[in-house]
Amino acid sequence: MVISRLLQWSFVALLSCSAILAQQSTGSISGVVTDPAGAAVPGATIEAKQDQTGAVLQTVSTENGRYAFPSLPVGPYTITYEKTGFKKLTRT
């Protein structure tokens, strides 16, 4: 009986730990790169730099100018947009 109860409580504790681990703090950044006239800019390089750690991620905009950085650690970021023939743009 004691071993059965111990196993039950161990199982409950294990489930609680996995639930705690599943609650990670992440976010995402996404958008559309457009020119001054509002047209999509495909092939632009977008860089997301986490201000606190200096970690850098890069992606390239799609044919529709869309980009996304899914599942990022929460925190402030500096986003830089670059494409040949366009002025470099940085936003925090």
Secondary structure, DSSP 8 states (H G I E B T S, - for coil): -HHHHHHHHHHHHHHHHHHHHH---EEEEEEE-B-TTS-B-TT-EEEEEETTT--EEEEE--TTSEEEEEEEESS-EEEEEE-TTS--EEE-
